[in-house]
Amino acid sequence: MSHANSVVKPLISHIPKADKLSTLRKISEIILSKEHGVNSNAVEPSKYIYYDIFDTLKLGFLVTLNLSSRQRQNIKNWHDKYMSDTAADVFFAPSASEIIKDRAAFGCTHYARVFMAVVKSLKIIDNPSDLRYVAACVAKDYNTAFKRQNFEMTINGHQFVMARIGPKWYAINTSKGETVDMSLDFSPDTISPPNNTVIQFPSYPEVTFLFRKISKNYSDDIQDNSLIKLMNIYRSGENDRQSFSWDEYEKV
């Protein structure tokens, strides 16, 4: 709330309150910016993994030699707090408050989580069900796993936000500050197995994403705070089940 009101709010004050889409786009851009955003102390994701490996040999400091003092402290703190069970949980576990405090966002989950928190704090969206968190997966990866019935295969994905403005839904790619208009008949509440809906973002023109899990409202984070839960979501759309509930995606 402090970041939303002291940093973000003054930067969107020139946008008419009625123009919610422009406001949401601007908030996404602010969150991504180096000057006002949440990534000024970010480090390459791979460094977290290397730090985890080297730390077991008491050589973690070698990975942080070229980092700023703030980056070194962040990588140590996030490692100690989130990487004890599964190293990759650092991609999914940090809270919006911690990401904002440390300015260490480096992934789609981080940006989407901060965006949701800021928009809620500023009360941009009145109806809680008009702002949703989304976990999606790469259609090609899902199809491969589906055909093989492989529950161990890594399925790459993406997290972003859906917002309803008037009668229409928009997908907000909070990692790139871009939006995609959904069709007038789209509703996140009608997406259910076995049929899926696809989406493509301008920043990833060659990638088709499938919706895997959509929250019920802006207070529902779909329990995406760990790699294991997220992988389950990709396969079935449920947090505790790995079965393939969705059909294979076929491009029409």
Sequence and secondary structure as in RCSB ss.txt:
>XXXX:A:sequence
MSHANSVVKPLISHIPKADKLSTLRKISEIILSKEHGVNSNAVEPSKYIYYDIFDTLKLGFLVTLNLSSRQRQNI
KNWHDKYMSDTAADVFFAPSASEIIKDRAAFGCTHYARVFMAVVKSLKIIDNPSDLRYVAACVAKDYNTAFKRQN
FEMTINGHQFVMARIGPKWYAINTSKGETVDMSLDFSPDTISPPNNTVIQFPSYPEVTFLFRKISKNYSDDIQDN
SLIKLMNIYRSGENDRQSFSWDEYEKV
>XXXX:A:secstr
 HHIIIIIHHHHTTS TT HHHHHHHHHHHHH TTTSS TT   HHHHHHHHHHHTTT GGGTTTTS HHHHHHH
HHHHHHH SS GGGGGT   HHHHHHHT   SHHHHHHHHHHHHHHHT  SSGGGEEEEEEEEHHHHHHHHHHT 
SSS   EEEEEEEEETTEEEEEETTTTEEEE  TT  GGG BTTB  EE  TTSTT  EEEEEE SSTT  TT S
SHHHHHHHHHHSSTT  S  S      
